[in-house]
Amino acid sequence: MDEIAWLGMYDHPGQHAANDRFWTTIRDHLLRAGVPHVPAALTRGVATAAVWGHPRLLLGMICTRPWALEHSGLQLLGHPAYAGTDIAGEHRSLIVVRHDDPACDLADLRGLRAAINDAGSNTGMALLRDAVAPMAKHGRFFGKILTTGAHRSSAVAVVAGEADVAAIDEVTFAALSRFEPELTGQLRVLARSASSATPAFVTAAATPAEIVIPLRVALERAVADAPKKLGITGMIANSVGLRNRVLAQDAAARAAGYPALA
């Protein structure tokens, strides 16, 4: 089984060339450092579960929630910082509705339809859950939950009238605004969620230290020269207590009587 590299967390088609360039910088540094079996190109078109469970994942990205709950064996390399966020290495979800929706605040969403990218997503599900939890009654707030499979698909569902609200992480929303303004132009930001750590750069649990060290250096060099289309402005060291932070988030939701978005 060959090594793979995957940067699919933020890889809108409009960003493919930029991500390819980003990877080329990393790849060339690793090759100069004598690292063997470096992938020539990024892997695309593979499900996230297959990527995160790949035993020879040389470089990948993972949302903090699935890392904490299911894939904490992956070695964290750092968290990218993005333009437009208010805390380096953190981001928020933008809770969006159609531009002509009469909702004035989150309470107005009671009984409506929410689109989520995935039930295990932090930005698409958990941060939205936490935002409305104080208003939930008997474990419910929304009338229906629609799972779309991707943040962009959630945005499309809201615009198409298949859902009334979605939580889109602000890095994704910035990319959509840049490459598909006709889509985001039909949406309105109703509220912003609490902040959470950005998806982390990771490598497989089995990646040895003699490769992890040059991999970190290569990442730092690529980040310093990251293409503008990626919005990366820096990299933050591993978030201290990241797993406990996610577990505490879920514990608070259970204590509020609203453990799952409903």
VMD Tcl script that draws the C-alpha trace (Angstrom):
set ca {
  {0.00 0.00 0.00}
  {1.45 3.35 -1.05}
  {1.67 6.56 0.97}
  {-1.02 9.14 0.29}
  {-1.38 12.89 0.79}
  {-4.84 14.48 1.07}
  {-5.91 18.09 1.63}
  {-9.60 17.63 0.98}
  {-10.99 19.61 3.90}
  {-10.67 22.80 1.86}
  {-10.31 21.78 -1.76}
  {-12.99 23.57 -3.77}
  {-12.40 23.03 -7.53}
  {-11.30 26.65 -7.63}
  {-8.57 25.75 -5.14}
  {-7.26 22.58 -6.80}
  {-4.31 24.26 -8.49}
  {-3.43 26.13 -5.29}
  {-3.53 22.96 -3.21}
  {-1.43 21.18 -5.83}
  {1.17 23.93 -5.57}
  {1.03 23.76 -1.75}
  {1.64 20.00 -1.89}
  {4.45 20.39 -4.43}
  {6.32 22.62 -1.98}
  {5.96 20.00 0.74}
  {6.80 17.10 -1.57}
  {9.95 18.71 -2.93}
  {11.24 19.52 0.55}
  {10.63 15.95 1.69}
  {12.43 14.56 -1.34}
  {15.41 16.83 -0.71}
  {15.41 15.62 2.89}
  {15.64 12.03 1.68}
  {12.16 10.93 2.75}
  {11.20 7.82 0.75}
  {7.90 7.01 -0.98}
  {6.61 10.59 -1.13}
  {3.42 10.76 -3.24}
  {3.85 12.64 -6.50}
  {0.37 14.14 -6.29}
  {-2.52 14.65 -3.92}
  {-5.19 12.00 -3.56}
  {-8.71 13.14 -4.46}
  {-12.08 11.43 -4.79}
  {-11.66 9.23 -1.70}
  {-14.03 9.17 1.28}
  {-12.72 10.83 4.42}
  {-13.08 7.62 6.44}
  {-10.75 5.84 4.03}
  {-8.24 8.69 4.23}
  {-8.23 8.97 8.01}
  {-8.00 5.21 8.41}
  {-5.24 4.80 5.82}
  {-2.21 3.20 7.53}
  {0.23 5.09 5.29}
  {-1.29 8.54 5.35}
  {1.74 10.78 5.01}
  {-0.17 14.05 5.21}
  {-3.83 14.72 5.69}
  {-6.31 17.06 7.33}
  {-9.02 16.17 9.79}
  {-11.85 18.00 11.53}
  {-11.17 18.17 15.26}
  {-14.34 16.34 16.27}
  {-13.76 13.08 14.35}
  {-10.11 13.23 15.40}
  {-11.06 13.45 19.08}
  {-13.84 10.86 18.99}
  {-12.64 8.31 16.43}
  {-9.15 8.97 15.07}
  {-7.04 10.30 17.94}
  {-4.27 7.89 16.95}
  {-3.44 10.20 14.04}
  {-0.45 12.40 14.90}
  {-1.26 16.10 14.99}
  {1.14 18.35 13.08}
  {-0.52 21.73 13.65}
  {-3.57 23.83 12.87}
  {-3.62 26.24 9.93}
  {-4.62 29.82 10.60}
  {-6.90 31.42 8.01}
  {-7.57 34.92 6.77}
  {-10.87 36.35 7.99}
  {-10.93 34.46 11.29}
  {-10.66 36.35 14.57}
  {-8.45 33.86 16.43}
  {-5.40 32.27 14.79}
  {-5.87 28.51 14.51}
  {-9.59 28.76 15.27}
  {-12.71 29.27 13.18}
  {-16.45 29.56 13.60}
  {-19.56 28.37 11.85}
  {-21.74 30.87 10.04}
  {-25.37 30.03 10.64}
  {-27.03 30.96 7.37}
  {-30.56 31.30 6.04}
  {-31.92 32.41 2.66}
  {-31.36 36.10 2.03}
  {-35.09 36.83 2.17}
  {-35.83 34.69 5.24}
  {-37.64 36.75 7.90}
  {-35.72 35.19 10.82}
  {-34.16 37.83 13.09}
  {-32.39 35.55 15.56}
  {-31.82 31.89 16.34}
  {-35.08 31.58 18.26}
  {-36.94 32.21 15.01}
  {-35.55 28.93 13.64}
  {-37.57 26.76 16.01}
  {-39.42 24.00 14.16}
  {-37.68 24.68 10.85}
  {-35.48 22.41 8.72}
  {-31.72 22.32 9.31}
  {-29.20 20.99 6.80}
  {-25.98 19.44 8.11}
  {-23.05 18.07 6.17}
  {-22.52 15.11 8.52}
  {-23.72 14.02 11.94}
  {-20.10 13.79 13.10}
  {-19.12 17.27 11.92}
  {-18.05 19.91 14.40}
  {-18.78 23.00 12.31}
  {-21.76 21.57 10.45}
  {-23.52 19.91 13.39}
  {-22.00 20.31 16.87}
  {-21.50 24.08 16.83}
  {-25.05 24.56 15.55}
  {-26.32 22.17 18.23}
  {-24.50 24.12 20.92}
  {-25.85 27.44 19.62}
  {-29.51 26.39 19.88}
  {-29.22 24.07 22.90}
  {-30.41 26.71 25.42}
  {-33.64 27.04 23.44}
  {-34.35 23.32 22.93}
  {-37.37 21.77 24.61}
  {-37.53 18.08 25.47}
  {-34.46 17.43 23.35}
  {-35.79 19.11 20.21}
  {-35.50 22.45 18.50}
  {-35.69 21.89 14.74}
  {-38.55 20.27 12.86}
  {-36.31 18.20 10.57}
  {-32.61 17.46 10.03}
  {-31.37 16.93 6.47}
  {-27.93 15.36 6.01}
  {-26.34 16.58 2.77}
  {-22.79 15.16 2.80}
  {-20.91 18.45 2.35}
  {-20.97 22.08 3.49}
  {-21.54 23.27 -0.06}
  {-24.44 20.87 -0.44}
  {-25.97 22.26 2.74}
  {-25.72 25.78 1.32}
  {-27.35 24.59 -1.90}
  {-30.15 22.91 0.08}
  {-30.95 26.17 1.86}
  {-30.93 28.18 -1.36}
  {-33.13 25.57 -3.07}
  {-35.68 25.67 -0.26}
  {-35.02 22.09 0.82}
  {-33.81 23.35 4.20}
  {-34.16 26.62 6.09}
  {-30.83 26.90 7.88}
  {-27.31 25.46 7.80}
  {-24.05 25.99 9.65}
  {-21.17 26.51 7.23}
  {-17.66 26.90 8.56}
  {-16.32 30.34 7.75}
  {-13.30 29.06 5.80}
  {-15.55 27.09 3.48}
  {-17.95 30.03 3.22}
  {-15.08 32.32 2.24}
  {-14.09 29.93 -0.55}
  {-17.69 29.67 -1.75}
  {-18.00 33.45 -1.68}
  {-14.88 33.73 -3.83}
  {-15.62 31.00 -6.34}
  {-19.43 30.82 -6.29}
  {-20.73 34.27 -5.31}
  {-24.00 33.50 -7.04}
  {-24.57 30.83 -4.36}
  {-23.55 32.73 -1.24}
  {-25.26 35.85 -2.54}
  {-28.56 34.09 -1.93}
  {-27.69 33.45 1.71}
  {-27.67 35.67 4.79}
  {-25.58 35.15 7.92}
  {-28.00 35.06 10.84}
  {-25.49 34.28 13.60}
  {-21.93 33.11 14.27}
  {-21.15 30.13 16.46}
  {-18.59 29.78 19.23}
  {-15.06 29.20 17.99}
  {-13.29 25.86 17.65}
  {-9.91 24.70 16.45}
  {-9.43 24.57 12.69}
  {-8.99 21.16 11.04}
  {-5.55 19.82 11.86}
  {-2.77 18.66 9.60}
  {-2.10 15.04 10.55}
  {-0.02 12.02 9.68}
  {-0.64 8.33 10.34}
  {0.02 6.89 13.77}
  {2.75 4.71 12.28}
  {4.70 7.55 10.64}
  {8.12 7.43 12.34}
  {9.72 10.42 14.05}
  {12.47 10.63 11.45}
  {9.77 11.44 8.89}
  {7.50 13.52 11.15}
  {10.33 15.99 11.81}
  {11.03 16.91 8.16}
  {7.28 16.79 7.49}
  {6.71 19.53 10.06}
  {9.50 21.61 8.52}
  {8.07 21.11 5.03}
  {4.64 22.16 6.24}
  {6.03 25.31 7.82}
  {7.77 26.25 4.58}
  {4.66 25.58 2.51}
  {2.50 27.60 4.90}
  {4.92 30.54 4.67}
  {4.45 30.57 0.88}
  {0.86 29.34 0.70}
  {-1.11 30.42 -2.38}
  {-3.53 33.24 -1.63}
  {-6.52 31.19 -2.79}
  {-6.08 28.86 0.21}
  {-6.38 31.70 2.70}
  {-3.70 30.21 4.95}
  {-1.86 32.85 6.95}
  {0.13 30.70 9.35}
  {0.20 27.52 11.39}
  {-0.46 27.12 15.10}
  {1.02 24.40 17.28}
  {-1.19 21.51 18.31}
  {-4.16 22.72 20.34}
  {-3.50 21.80 23.97}
  {-6.21 19.58 25.42}
  {-7.98 19.32 22.07}
  {-9.62 15.96 22.78}
  {-10.78 17.07 26.22}
  {-12.21 20.23 24.69}
  {-14.39 18.20 22.31}
  {-15.43 15.79 25.07}
  {-16.37 18.72 27.30}
  {-18.42 20.20 24.46}
  {-20.45 16.98 24.22}
  {-20.76 16.72 28.02}
  {-22.22 20.22 28.15}
  {-24.73 19.29 25.45}
  {-25.81 16.21 27.42}
  {-26.14 18.26 30.59}
  {-28.38 20.67 28.71}
  {-30.59 17.78 27.64}
  {-29.71 18.27 23.98}
  {-26.98 15.72 23.11}
  {-27.88 15.48 19.42}
  {-29.12 18.01 16.91}
  {-32.85 17.47 16.58}
}
mol new
graphics top color blue
foreach p $ca { graphics top sphere $p radius 0.5 }
foreach p [lrange $ca 0 end-1] q [lrange $ca 1 end] { graphics top cylinder $p $q radius 0.2 }
display resetview
